[in-house]
Amino acid sequence: MRASASALLVLIALAGGAAAADEPAKPEADVCASFDWPLARELAWFSAPDLPTAASGATLPADRPAVLLTLKPAAEADLPQAPSREPKPGSFAGYVRVPAPAAPGEVQVTLSGEGWIDVAPEGGAVLKPGAHSGRKGCATLRKSVRFKVDAKPLVVSVSNAPAETVRIAVTPVEK
């Protein structure tokens, strides 16, 4: 009796896996639009041919707070604060400075690719992330994480990135 019940469970699991394999993949536009909050602004910035490139340590422009950030090997990145997650061998890291928000509130940090995000007030401790949203299957957007911040300049670090560049945007949360 046990053997037949086990066999039945295996067959059910295999059938479920086959059904999932038959489901068509979502089109990329659908994946890019399926984040937990709107990222159309970031998608437009990241897709623009005139997205500025910035070296690690640069200050984000206030008029369009998005750049293609050039990262360094993690051991050479010289981040202002230690990453809150241990760097993987062969990964890249870098950071941007962000002018103080007009008032305390929430900011969201959006990346085009894989990477760990840390946010800290300049000279302060790393903040705990709040909400996060991530999707695989969108070539332009990968993740967006929200942080509660005071009206102080910020340092936003990216670590554990698999590539030498990543698009990054740091913006106030739109209500």
Buried (B, 14 or more C-beta within 10 A) or exposed (E): EEEEEEEEEEEEEEEEEEEEEEEEEBEEEEBBBEBEEEBEBBBEBBBEEEBEEBEBBBEBEEEBBBBBBBBBEBEEBEBBBEBBEEBEEEBBBBBBBBBBBEEEBBBBBBBBBBBBBBBBBEEBEBBEBEEBBBBEEBEBBBBBBBBBBEEBBBBBBBBBBEEEBBBBBBBBBEE
